């Protein structure tokens, strides 16, 4: 297996979607991030209220108590965290099924796979992405490219930017799927549109810029290449595209970047979540 424990812990923290937020915010990644920031900032009295709800059998509260125990927002206790996650998973709560599966897969691959599949079959895009990675990287004792592609496709269609980038890469390289540069560009673009950039969005911007630079799946367009590279902050690639532009074209791209950033400004909820996470990281 090729994944370190910190990767799994990050997946536990950034994947849950609160019921209300998921209904209000169309981008699932935004909802996930906002929900996590909310629970990260709970005061001790609020943590006690959450514990009380978990003890009363609320599956979402049990999930969050599991996450807070694993992550250490409350006193860190991995075993207690696992117990809360399992309680929630047993009730059919997909984020808990995914999280418990990810925590278990290294010690008991069949059990980890079973819980991840349960979450994925409920439409949990994050679980679908991890399943794709698992079947690609032989987490469960076998490599299955067909299954990997199937789950990457489902996760990408469900709005997961990491899966969208991976699916774009597979279309670009013809890995496990028929090569199609046009579809690669479409999936990279979908990933690139996500705000905030938690990794997949930046990769999508960079890969889309490369396709424009090389004219694969899209017309060769140095203006578009420079635009997407600049949004991503890829200085080396941006410099290569910039060399092919006139001063007027460069000024035009800078205006486009300003317009894009205005159109993709974080919502008040997302801005507050970003501020919370920045404050907590100091």
N, C-alpha and C positions, 0 to 999 in steps of 0.2 A: 504494500500500500504506500502511496506517495503523498499522504497528507499529514502535516504536523498537527498536534493538538491545538495550537493557537488558531489555526484555520477553522477548526470545528467550533471553538468558542466564539469566534467572530460570527459564524453562521447562526449560532443560537441567539446572538444579540441583535442582529440586523434583519431577522426574517419575520417576526410576528406582525400580524395585522389586526388591530383592534376592530371590533365589529362596527362601531359607529363610524370611525375614521375610514374604514374600507368602503363604506357606502357613500361617504361624502367626497372622497378624493379619487379621481379616476386612475391616477398612476399608482399602482400598488407599492412601488418602491418608496414613494413619498409617504404613503400611509404607514409603511413599516418603520421608516426613519422617525416620523413624528411620534408614533406610539412608543417606540423605544425611548426617545428623549423624555417623554412624559413619565414613564416608569423609572427611568434613571434618576429623575429629580424628586421622587417621592420623599417627603419628610417622614421622620420616625413614626409619628401618629398615623400617617397615611399608610405606611408599611404595615402597621398593626391592623388597620382596617382591611388591607389586602389579605393578610394572614387569616383574619377571621372569615372572610369570604371563602378562602381556599379550604379552611377547615370545615365550612358548611357544605362543601361539595361543588363549588363553582369551578368549572373546568378551566375557564380563562384565567381566573385568579390562581388556580393551582399551577398552570403553566408559568405565570409570571413569578410566582414564588420559586419555582424551579430555576428560572433564568436568573433571578436575583441571588439565589444561593450559589449557583455555579459561577456567576460573574463576580460576586463579592460585594455587591451593593449593600446587602445585609451581610452579617458575618458569613464568610465563605465556607461552604460545606457541600462538597461535591456529591456525597452520598445522599444528603437530604435533598439536594437539588434533583438528583435522579429519581428519588421517590415521588417528589411532587410532579415531575414530568410524566412518570409512568401513570400516576393517578389520573392526570389530565388526558393522557393518550388513551387510557382504557375507556374513557368517556367519549372517544371519537373526535377529540379536538385536534385538527390536522397539524397546527404548528407544533404541538407537543409530540405528536407521533413522529414528525420529521426530526425534531430536536433529540428525542430519546433514541431514535434510530441512529442518528449521527454519533451520539455519545457511545452507543453500544457496538457499533459495527467493527471496531478494532478488536474487542474482546470476544464478540460472538457475532460473526458475520451474518449467519442466517437470520438471527433475531433482528439485527440492524436492518437488513434488507426488507424483512417483513413489515417493519414499522414505517420505513421510508416509502414502500410501495403503497401502504394504506393511505398515507398523507397525499402521495402523488395522485392516487385514484380519486381523491376528493377534489382535485383541481389545484392543489397547492403548487404554484409555479416554482417556488424555491426548492421544494422536495423533488420536483421533476428535473430541475437542473442538476441537483446533486446525484440523482439516480443516473442521469446521463453520464456524468463524470465517473460514477462508480463502475458502470458497465464498461466504460472506456478504459479505466485504469485497473481493472481486475480487483476491486475491493472485495468481491464476494466469491473469489476462487475461480472465476472464469471471465474472459473478455468477450463481450458481445456487442459488436459494432452496430448491428441492427437495432438492438434495444437502446443503445446509447443515442443513436440518431432519433429514434422514436420519442424518447423523453426530452431531448434537446428541442425538438420541434414543438412538443406540447408546452414546454416552459417558455419558449420564445413567443408562441402564440398567446400565452398567458401574460405577457408583458415583462418577463424577466430580462433585463439588459445583458447580463452575463451570458445567458442562453442565446440571446439574439446575436451577440458577437460570435459565439461559438458556431452557431448555425451558419452565419455569414462566412466564417473561416472555412467551414466544410464545403459550402458551395463554391467558394473561391478556389480551393485546392482539390475539389473532387474527392474528398475523404468520406467514404461510406455513403455517398450520395452523388448523383450525376453533377458534374461541374457546370455551374451556371453563374457567370459573373454578374449578370443583371440582378438575380436574386440575392447574390452576396451583397451588392450595393444596397438593395432594399432593406435587408436585415441590419446592415451596419448603420443605415440611416435611422432606423427605428431605435437602435441602442443609443445613437448619438443624441437623440432628442430628450433623453431622460435628465431630469434635474431633481436632486443634486447628483453630481458625479460621484458614485461610490465605486468606480472602477470600470464597469462595463461601458458607461457612457463615453468615457475618455478613449477607451480602446476603439469604440465604434467611430468616433470622430477621426482618429488617426488612420484607421483602416479605410474609411471612406475617402479621406484625403489622398491616400496612396492610389486608390482606384482612379480618382480624377487625375492624378499626376501621370498615371500610366495609360489612361484611356481604356480601362477594362471594365465592361459592364455599363459604363457611362461614357459620354464623350470626353476626350481629353480636354481638361479645362483648368488652367493654372490659377484662375481667379477662385474657383470653387475649392481647389486643393489648398490654396493659401488660407481661405476662409476657415475650413475645417481644421487644418493644422493649428491655426492661431487660436481657435476656440479651445482646442485641446491643450495648448501650451507646448506643443512639440517644436521646439526651437530649431532643431536641425532640419527637419522636414519643411518647416515653414520657410526657413532661409532659402532652401533649394527652390521652392515654388516662387518666392518673392523675387529671386534673381531674374525670373522670366516675365515680370510685370513692369509696366510703366509706372511712374509716380502717380499718374491719375488713377490707374487701376488699383494701386495700393490704397490710395485715399478712399476709393469706392468700397474696397473690402473693409476698411476700418469703419465706414458708416454701416455696412451690413452687420458687422459684429456688434456694434452698439444697438442696432435695431433688434438683433437676435436676443441679446441679453435683456432688453426691455420686454420683449415678448415672452421670455422664459424666466422672468423675475420670480423668485420664490413667493408662494402664498404667505400671508401673515403667519399661518400655522407652521409652515415649513421654516420660515425665517426665525421664528421663536425657537423651534427645535434646534436649528443650527447654532443659535446663540447659546442655548442650554448646553449642547455638547461641547462647544468651544470653552465655555466657562468651566465645565466639569473636567476638561482635559488639562487645565492649568495646574 
